[in-house]
């Protein structure tokens, strides 16, 4: 029933990993190249109790809900009801949290126009360093926090980090000089390092690959509303007349709100579909059953080093890193210098805060239009995600060229071009959805997400340094950094699409030649085995 080639024994102590290349020939299924014994045993001999136990220990946590790996039919109306229930359990909390993330990122920008630079005697490139040092903290803690996130309940871990991040934001109001503020911002970056990767993991464990872009779009849309809300909060805070400067109130009020929300997240956000208190046993099984076709599983609490090594030898990991970098060089500049650019158009300080409101609304609308249009085309079986990334990069490229070449006295035109730089957020949502849809094996997902956000950090660190104080408020070098970054992104997306399409075609050719062809594949056997996308020949990439 089973033939293993090139077998090699390893000690069971090392997490039962078997580092070998084998060929698995199951009676009614295709051959798979696999890298560890537990999954081979589980796929080929479900009747052996010892192998069932091994699979449950080493496979996905979703297996706790099923006595076997057989497909369990579910009614479509019942599934729709469970999905609606999951939406209410997950999306509002992630959306509010993401709004706070972006409000936090712009607090320094508002503090700048409220006088923090003068009060703390920040001069030259020190403001750029304050913008970037947040991401140095993020960068330093990105990998450790992702490994911790795999080990601990994800809802509790995320909530605790949000609480700490809010507390550190409040502490920034007590800063008396550049050094103190820089240290606090680095620590804040470390606290936020788990945020986006956690959101991606949560989305992938609750939603099908087709549903993921819309759900990501819904919580990422809060980014735009966060900008708009940040503008309104900034306007209101600017009117506070009390014993403290307005920039201190900015840190205290936003930080307190974030810490409160962190406590809420720890209490109400479920850790996984398998343990969610808001679902009964039948609903849990439906929530998991509907994700079989993902072939990416729910989660696995054991760190598997062979998957970590595979992540670092996979070209996708490095392409996602580069996409994270080039996608966020513009963000690093705009999020910290956007209010200064707008103020340079001739607006007062308080009016400048209000001018961010339409910018945020435009971002929210762009994201929603992008993800819903993509879903409409995906319903017909089309591979459109990369094309929508390119489509929603076009306004940003146009707006950046406008800021670079329009005359300084054309304030209305330059303001419109500034607003056109917003839809890059929709493109980045689709990049995130490419990552969650195209990486399998929980340890590999954790590493790939971390590497993507290492690129995100590097881009946000580099971005502000293109905005030279001597070029304020036009920032010609900063605007050109946006243009070059977006054009590089276009090239990388086209390359990624070509490579993923080629790999799908290769797998189709191999499995078509096997007995039963593509229709005879046993998708149930590999759905929750915690195989990587390279191990699992049933896996197909989305692009």
C-alpha positions as CSV (number, residue, x, y, z in Angstrom):
1,X,0.0,0.0,0.0
2,X,2.9,2.4,0.6
3,X,6.4,2.7,-0.8
4,X,9.0,5.0,0.8
5,X,12.2,5.8,-1.1
6,X,15.4,7.2,0.4
7,X,14.1,6.7,3.9
8,X,16.2,8.1,6.8
9,X,15.7,7.6,10.5
10,X,15.7,10.5,12.9
11,X,15.2,10.8,16.6
12,X,11.6,11.2,17.7
13,X,12.6,13.8,20.2
14,X,13.2,16.5,17.5
15,X,9.4,17.0,17.1
16,X,9.1,13.7,15.2
17,X,10.4,15.3,12.0
18,X,11.7,13.0,9.3
19,X,14.0,14.9,6.9
20,X,13.8,12.9,3.8
21,X,12.4,13.1,0.3
22,X,9.9,10.3,-0.3
23,X,7.4,9.2,-2.8
24,X,4.0,8.2,-1.4
25,X,1.7,6.0,-3.5
26,X,-1.6,5.5,-1.8
27,X,-4.1,3.1,-3.3
28,X,-6.8,5.6,-4.4
29,X,-4.8,8.8,-4.5
30,X,-2.0,10.7,-6.2
31,X,1.7,10.6,-5.2
32,X,3.0,13.3,-2.9
33,X,6.5,14.4,-2.1
34,X,6.6,14.8,1.6
35,X,9.1,15.7,4.2
36,X,7.8,14.1,7.3
37,X,6.7,10.6,8.4
38,X,3.7,11.6,10.4
39,X,1.8,13.0,7.4
40,X,2.8,10.1,5.2
41,X,1.4,7.6,7.8
42,X,-1.8,9.6,8.3
43,X,-2.4,9.9,4.5
44,X,-1.8,6.3,3.7
45,X,-3.2,4.3,6.7
46,X,-6.1,6.1,8.5
47,X,-7.1,2.7,10.0
48,X,-4.1,2.4,12.2
49,X,-4.8,3.9,15.6
50,X,-1.1,4.8,16.3
51,X,-1.0,6.8,13.1
52,X,-4.3,8.5,13.9
53,X,-2.8,9.6,17.2
54,X,0.4,10.8,15.5
55,X,-1.6,12.8,12.9
56,X,-3.6,14.5,15.6
57,X,-0.5,15.4,17.5
58,X,1.4,16.7,14.5
59,X,-1.4,17.7,12.1
60,X,-3.8,20.7,12.3
61,X,-5.8,21.5,15.4
62,X,-8.9,21.2,13.3
63,X,-8.6,17.4,13.5
64,X,-9.8,17.5,17.1
65,X,-13.3,18.0,15.7
66,X,-13.4,15.0,13.4
67,X,-13.0,11.3,14.1
68,X,-11.7,10.8,10.6
69,X,-10.6,12.9,7.6
70,X,-13.7,12.1,5.6
71,X,-15.6,14.9,4.0
72,X,-18.7,16.0,5.9
73,X,-21.4,17.5,3.8
74,X,-23.0,20.7,5.0
75,X,-26.1,22.6,4.0
76,X,-25.4,25.8,2.1
77,X,-28.0,27.8,4.0
78,X,-26.5,26.5,7.3
79,X,-23.0,27.4,6.1
80,X,-24.2,30.9,5.2
81,X,-25.7,31.4,8.7
82,X,-22.4,30.3,10.3
83,X,-20.4,32.6,8.1
84,X,-22.6,35.6,9.1
85,X,-22.1,34.6,12.7
86,X,-18.3,34.5,12.2
87,X,-18.3,37.9,10.5
88,X,-19.9,39.4,13.6
89,X,-17.5,37.6,15.9
90,X,-14.4,38.6,14.1
91,X,-14.6,41.6,11.7
92,X,-15.8,44.4,14.0
93,X,-13.1,43.9,16.5
94,X,-10.4,43.7,13.8
95,X,-11.7,46.7,12.1
96,X,-11.8,48.9,15.2
97,X,-8.3,47.7,16.1
98,X,-7.0,48.5,12.6
99,X,-8.4,52.0,12.8
100,X,-6.5,52.5,16.0
101,X,-3.3,51.2,14.3
102,X,-3.5,53.9,11.7
103,X,-4.5,56.6,14.1
104,X,-1.4,55.7,16.1
105,X,0.8,55.9,13.1
106,X,-0.4,59.5,12.4
107,X,-0.2,60.8,16.0
108,X,3.4,61.9,15.4
109,X,2.3,63.7,12.2
110,X,-0.4,65.6,14.1
111,X,1.9,66.2,17.0
112,X,4.3,67.9,14.5
113,X,1.8,70.5,13.5
114,X,0.7,70.9,17.1
115,X,4.2,72.0,18.1
116,X,6.1,68.9,19.3
117,X,9.2,69.8,17.2
118,X,9.5,73.2,18.8
119,X,8.8,72.0,22.3
120,X,11.3,69.1,22.3
121,X,13.8,71.0,20.1
122,X,13.6,68.4,17.3
123,X,15.6,69.7,14.3
124,X,17.1,68.5,11.0
125,X,16.6,64.8,10.3
126,X,15.5,64.0,13.8
127,X,11.9,64.1,12.9
128,X,12.6,61.6,10.1
129,X,14.4,59.4,12.6
130,X,11.4,59.5,15.0
131,X,9.2,58.4,12.1
132,X,11.5,55.5,11.2
133,X,12.6,54.3,14.6
134,X,9.1,53.0,15.3
135,X,9.8,50.5,12.6
136,X,13.2,49.6,13.9
137,X,11.4,48.3,17.0
138,X,8.9,46.5,14.8
139,X,11.7,45.1,12.7
140,X,13.7,43.8,15.7
141,X,10.7,42.0,17.3
142,X,8.9,40.8,14.1
143,X,10.2,37.2,14.0
144,X,10.1,36.6,17.8
145,X,6.6,37.9,18.1
146,X,5.4,35.7,15.2
147,X,6.8,32.6,16.9
148,X,5.2,33.6,20.2
149,X,1.9,34.2,18.4
150,X,2.0,30.6,17.1
151,X,2.6,29.3,20.7
152,X,0.0,31.4,22.6
153,X,-3.7,31.9,22.0
154,X,-3.8,34.4,19.3
155,X,-6.7,36.5,20.5
156,X,-5.2,36.9,24.0
157,X,-1.7,37.6,22.6
158,X,-3.0,40.3,20.2
159,X,-5.1,42.0,22.9
160,X,-2.2,42.1,25.3
161,X,0.1,43.7,22.7
162,X,-2.6,46.3,21.9
163,X,-2.9,47.2,25.5
164,X,0.9,47.6,25.9
165,X,1.1,49.7,22.7
166,X,-1.6,52.1,24.0
167,X,0.2,52.4,27.3
168,X,3.5,53.2,25.5
169,X,1.7,55.8,23.4
170,X,0.4,57.6,26.5
171,X,4.0,57.6,27.9
172,X,5.1,59.6,24.8
173,X,3.2,62.5,26.2
174,X,5.8,62.6,29.1
175,X,8.8,62.8,26.7
176,X,11.0,65.8,27.3
177,X,13.6,65.4,24.5
178,X,14.3,63.6,21.3
179,X,16.1,60.6,23.0
180,X,13.2,59.7,25.3
181,X,10.6,60.0,22.6
182,X,12.8,57.8,20.2
183,X,13.1,55.0,22.8
184,X,9.3,55.1,23.5
185,X,8.5,55.0,19.8
186,X,10.9,52.0,19.2
187,X,9.1,50.1,22.1
188,X,5.7,51.0,20.6
189,X,6.9,49.5,17.2
190,X,7.8,46.3,19.0
191,X,4.4,46.1,20.6
192,X,2.7,46.6,17.2
193,X,4.9,44.0,15.4
194,X,2.3,41.2,15.9
195,X,-0.7,43.2,14.6
196,X,-0.8,42.7,10.8
197,X,0.6,39.2,10.9
198,X,-2.0,38.3,13.5
199,X,-4.8,39.7,11.4
200,X,-3.6,37.7,8.4
201,X,-3.5,34.5,10.5
202,X,-6.9,35.1,12.0
203,X,-8.4,35.8,8.5
204,X,-6.9,32.6,7.0
205,X,-8.1,30.4,9.9
206,X,-11.7,31.6,9.7
207,X,-12.3,32.2,5.9
208,X,-12.0,30.4,2.6
209,X,-9.3,31.6,0.2
210,X,-11.9,33.2,-2.0
211,X,-13.5,35.0,1.0
212,X,-10.2,36.3,2.4
213,X,-9.8,39.4,0.1
214,X,-13.2,40.8,1.0
215,X,-12.7,40.2,4.7
216,X,-9.2,41.6,4.6
217,X,-10.7,44.6,2.7
218,X,-13.4,45.1,5.4
219,X,-10.9,45.3,8.3
220,X,-8.3,47.1,6.3
221,X,-10.9,49.7,5.2
222,X,-10.7,50.8,8.8
223,X,-7.3,52.2,7.8
224,X,-9.1,54.8,5.7
225,X,-11.7,55.5,8.4
226,X,-8.8,55.7,10.9
227,X,-7.3,58.5,8.8
228,X,-10.6,60.3,8.7
229,X,-11.3,59.7,12.4
230,X,-7.7,60.8,13.2
231,X,-8.3,64.0,11.3
232,X,-11.5,64.7,13.3
233,X,-9.8,63.8,16.6
234,X,-6.9,66.0,15.7
235,X,-9.3,68.9,15.0
236,X,-11.1,68.4,18.3
237,X,-7.9,67.9,20.3
238,X,-6.5,71.1,18.7
239,X,-9.4,73.0,20.3
240,X,-8.6,71.8,23.8
241,X,-7.5,74.7,25.9
242,X,-5.9,73.3,29.1
243,X,-2.6,73.3,30.9
244,X,-0.9,70.9,28.4
245,X,0.1,71.4,24.8
246,X,-2.2,69.9,22.2
247,X,0.4,67.3,21.1
248,X,0.4,65.8,24.7
249,X,-3.4,65.4,24.6
250,X,-3.0,63.7,21.2
251,X,-0.8,61.0,22.7
252,X,-2.8,60.7,26.0
253,X,-6.3,60.4,24.4
254,X,-5.4,58.0,21.6
255,X,-3.2,55.9,23.9
256,X,-6.0,55.5,26.5
257,X,-8.5,54.5,23.8
258,X,-6.1,51.9,22.4
259,X,-5.4,50.3,25.8
260,X,-9.1,50.0,26.6
261,X,-9.6,48.3,23.2
262,X,-6.8,45.9,24.0
263,X,-8.6,44.7,27.1
264,X,-11.8,44.3,25.0
265,X,-9.9,42.2,22.5
266,X,-8.4,39.9,25.1
267,X,-12.0,39.2,26.4
268,X,-14.1,38.8,23.3
269,X,-11.8,37.8,20.3
270,X,-11.9,34.0,19.9
271,X,-8.6,32.2,19.4
272,X,-9.7,29.7,16.7
273,X,-12.8,28.1,15.2
274,X,-11.9,24.9,17.2
275,X,-12.2,26.6,20.6
276,X,-14.6,29.5,19.9
277,X,-17.1,29.9,22.8
278,X,-19.5,31.7,20.5
279,X,-20.0,28.5,18.4
280,X,-21.7,25.3,19.4
281,X,-20.1,21.9,18.3
282,X,-22.0,21.7,15.1
283,X,-21.1,25.3,14.1
284,X,-17.5,24.6,14.9
285,X,-17.5,21.6,12.6
286,X,-19.1,23.7,9.8
287,X,-16.6,26.5,10.3
288,X,-13.7,24.1,9.9
289,X,-15.3,21.8,7.2
290,X,-15.9,24.7,4.8
291,X,-12.1,25.4,4.8
292,X,-11.1,21.9,3.5
293,X,-10.6,23.2,0.0
294,X,-8.1,25.9,1.2
295,X,-5.6,23.1,1.8
296,X,-3.9,25.5,4.3
297,X,-5.4,24.2,7.6
298,X,-6.4,26.2,10.6
299,X,-3.3,26.3,12.9
300,X,-0.7,24.1,14.5
301,X,0.9,25.1,17.9
302,X,4.1,23.1,17.3
303,X,6.9,24.9,15.6
304,X,8.2,22.7,12.7
305,X,11.8,23.6,11.8
306,X,11.6,21.9,8.4
307,X,8.8,24.3,7.5
308,X,10.9,27.3,8.7
309,X,13.8,26.1,6.5
310,X,11.4,25.7,3.5
311,X,10.1,29.2,4.0
312,X,13.6,30.6,3.7
313,X,14.3,28.5,0.5
314,X,11.0,29.5,-1.2
315,X,11.3,32.3,-3.8
316,X,7.8,33.6,-2.8
317,X,9.1,34.5,0.6
318,X,11.6,36.9,-0.9
319,X,9.2,38.3,-3.4
320,X,6.7,39.1,-0.6
321,X,9.5,40.8,1.3
322,X,10.3,43.0,-1.7
323,X,6.6,43.7,-2.2
324,X,6.4,44.7,1.5
325,X,9.3,47.0,1.0
326,X,8.3,48.8,-2.1
327,X,4.7,48.9,-1.1
328,X,5.6,50.8,2.1
329,X,8.3,53.3,1.1
330,X,5.4,55.6,0.0
331,X,3.5,54.8,3.2
332,X,6.5,55.7,5.4
333,X,6.6,59.1,3.9
334,X,2.9,59.9,3.4
335,X,1.8,58.8,6.9
336,X,4.4,61.0,8.6
337,X,4.7,63.9,6.2
338,X,1.2,64.0,4.7
339,X,0.0,66.7,7.0
340,X,3.1,68.8,6.4
341,X,2.6,68.5,2.6
342,X,-1.0,69.6,2.9
343,X,-0.1,72.5,5.2
344,X,2.3,73.6,2.6
345,X,-0.6,74.1,0.2
346,X,-1.5,77.1,2.4
347,X,-4.0,75.7,4.9
348,X,-4.1,76.5,8.6
349,X,-3.1,73.9,11.2
350,X,-6.7,73.0,12.1
351,X,-7.9,73.0,8.5
352,X,-5.0,70.7,7.6
353,X,-6.3,68.1,10.1
354,X,-9.7,68.2,8.4
355,X,-8.3,67.8,4.9
356,X,-7.2,64.3,5.9
357,X,-10.9,63.3,6.2
358,X,-11.6,63.0,2.5
359,X,-8.3,61.3,2.0
360,X,-9.3,58.6,4.5
361,X,-12.7,58.2,2.9
362,X,-11.2,57.8,-0.5
363,X,-8.9,55.0,0.8
364,X,-11.8,53.2,2.3
365,X,-13.9,53.4,-0.9
366,X,-10.9,52.2,-3.0
367,X,-10.4,49.2,-0.8
368,X,-14.0,48.1,-0.9
369,X,-14.3,48.6,-4.7
370,X,-11.1,46.6,-5.2
371,X,-12.0,43.6,-3.1
372,X,-15.7,43.4,-4.2
373,X,-14.8,43.7,-7.9
374,X,-12.1,41.0,-7.5
375,X,-14.6,38.7,-5.8
376,X,-17.1,39.2,-8.7
377,X,-14.5,38.1,-11.2
378,X,-13.2,35.3,-9.0
379,X,-16.8,33.9,-8.9
380,X,-16.3,33.0,-12.6
381,X,-13.0,31.1,-11.8
382,X,-10.7,33.9,-13.0
383,X,-7.3,34.5,-11.5
384,X,-7.5,38.3,-11.1
385,X,-5.7,39.3,-7.9
386,X,-2.5,40.5,-9.5
387,X,-4.4,42.4,-12.1
388,X,-6.3,44.3,-9.5
389,X,-3.1,45.2,-7.7
390,X,-1.8,46.7,-10.9
391,X,-5.1,48.5,-11.5
392,X,-5.1,50.2,-8.1
393,X,-1.5,51.2,-8.3
394,X,-2.3,53.4,-11.4
395,X,-4.0,56.2,-9.4
396,X,-1.0,56.4,-7.1
397,X,1.5,56.6,-9.9
398,X,-0.6,59.3,-11.6
399,X,-0.9,61.3,-8.3
400,X,2.8,61.0,-7.6
401,X,3.7,62.3,-11.1
402,X,1.2,65.2,-10.5
403,X,2.9,66.1,-7.2
404,X,6.3,66.0,-8.9
405,X,5.4,68.2,-11.9
406,X,2.5,70.5,-11.0
407,X,3.4,74.1,-10.2
408,X,3.5,75.1,-6.5
409,X,0.7,77.7,-7.1
410,X,-1.7,75.0,-8.4
411,X,-2.9,74.1,-4.9
412,X,-6.2,72.5,-5.9
413,X,-4.5,70.3,-8.5
414,X,-1.7,69.3,-6.1
415,X,-4.3,68.5,-3.4
416,X,-6.2,66.2,-5.8
417,X,-2.9,64.5,-6.7
418,X,-2.2,64.0,-3.0
419,X,-5.6,62.3,-2.6
420,X,-4.8,60.0,-5.6
421,X,-1.9,58.5,-3.6
422,X,-4.4,56.8,-1.3
423,X,-5.6,53.8,-3.4
424,X,-2.2,52.1,-2.9
425,X,-3.8,50.7,0.3
426,X,-6.2,48.7,-1.9
427,X,-3.3,47.2,-3.7
428,X,-1.6,46.3,-0.5
429,X,-4.7,44.5,0.8
430,X,-4.5,42.3,-2.3
431,X,-0.8,41.7,-1.6
432,X,-1.8,40.5,1.9
433,X,-4.4,38.2,0.4
434,X,-1.9,36.7,-2.0
435,X,0.3,35.8,1.0
436,X,-2.4,34.1,3.0
437,X,-3.8,32.3,0.0
438,X,-0.4,31.0,-1.3
439,X,1.4,29.7,1.7
440,X,0.5,26.5,3.6
441,X,1.9,24.8,6.7
442,X,1.4,26.8,9.8
443,X,5.0,27.3,10.8
444,X,5.8,28.3,7.2
445,X,2.9,30.8,7.2
446,X,4.2,32.4,10.4
447,X,7.7,32.8,9.0
448,X,6.4,34.1,5.6
449,X,4.1,36.7,7.3
450,X,7.0,37.8,9.4
451,X,9.3,38.2,6.4
452,X,6.6,40.2,4.5
453,X,6.4,42.6,7.5
454,X,10.2,42.8,7.7
455,X,9.9,44.3,4.2
456,X,7.0,46.4,5.4
457,X,9.3,47.8,8.2
458,X,12.2,48.4,5.9
459,X,10.0,50.4,3.6
460,X,8.5,52.4,6.4
461,X,12.0,53.0,7.8
462,X,13.4,54.1,4.4
463,X,10.4,56.2,3.3
464,X,10.8,59.2,5.6
465,X,14.5,59.7,4.8
466,X,13.5,60.6,1.2
467,X,11.7,63.7,2.7
468,X,14.5,66.2,3.2
469,X,13.9,69.1,5.5
470,X,15.5,71.4,2.9
471,X,12.9,70.4,0.4
472,X,9.8,71.1,2.6
473,X,6.9,71.3,1.7
474,X,7.3,70.0,-1.9
475,X,9.7,67.1,-1.0
476,X,10.7,66.4,-4.5
477,X,12.9,63.4,-3.6
478,X,10.2,61.9,-1.4
479,X,7.7,62.1,-4.3
480,X,10.1,60.4,-6.7
481,X,10.6,57.7,-4.1
482,X,6.9,57.0,-4.4
483,X,7.1,56.8,-8.2
484,X,10.0,54.5,-8.3
485,X,8.6,52.2,-5.6
486,X,5.2,51.8,-7.4
487,X,6.9,51.0,-10.7
488,X,9.1,48.4,-9.1
489,X,5.9,46.9,-7.5
490,X,4.4,46.6,-11.0
491,X,7.4,44.5,-12.2
492,X,7.4,42.2,-9.1
493,X,3.7,41.5,-9.3
494,X,4.0,40.5,-13.0
495,X,6.9,38.2,-12.2
496,X,5.0,36.6,-9.3
497,X,1.9,36.0,-11.4
498,X,4.0,34.3,-14.1
499,X,5.8,32.0,-11.6
500,X,2.6,31.0,-9.8
501,X,0.8,30.3,-13.0
502,X,3.6,28.1,-14.3
503,X,3.7,26.1,-11.1
504,X,-0.1,25.4,-11.2
505,X,0.3,24.2,-14.8
506,X,3.1,21.9,-13.8
507,X,1.1,20.3,-11.0
508,X,-1.9,19.9,-13.3
509,X,0.2,18.1,-15.9
510,X,1.6,15.7,-13.3
511,X,-1.7,14.9,-11.6
512,X,-3.5,14.6,-14.9
513,X,-1.2,11.7,-15.8
514,X,-2.0,9.8,-12.6
515,X,-4.9,7.2,-12.4
516,X,-8.1,9.2,-11.9
517,X,-6.6,12.4,-13.2
518,X,-7.4,15.8,-11.5
519,X,-10.9,14.6,-10.6
520,X,-9.5,11.7,-8.7
521,X,-7.4,13.7,-6.2
522,X,-8.1,13.0,-2.6
523,X,-8.4,16.6,-1.3
524,X,-9.7,15.5,2.1
525,X,-6.6,13.5,2.9
526,X,-4.4,16.6,2.7
527,X,-6.8,19.3,3.9
528,X,-5.7,19.4,7.6
529,X,-2.4,17.5,7.5
530,X,-0.4,20.7,8.1
531,X,1.5,20.2,4.9
532,X,3.3,23.1,3.2
533,X,2.2,24.3,-0.2
534,X,5.4,22.6,-1.7
535,X,4.7,19.3,0.0
536,X,1.0,19.2,-1.0
537,X,0.6,18.5,-4.7
538,X,-3.2,19.1,-4.3
539,X,-2.4,22.7,-3.4
540,X,-3.1,25.3,-6.2
541,X,-1.9,28.9,-6.1
542,X,-4.1,31.9,-6.5
543,X,-2.8,34.9,-8.4
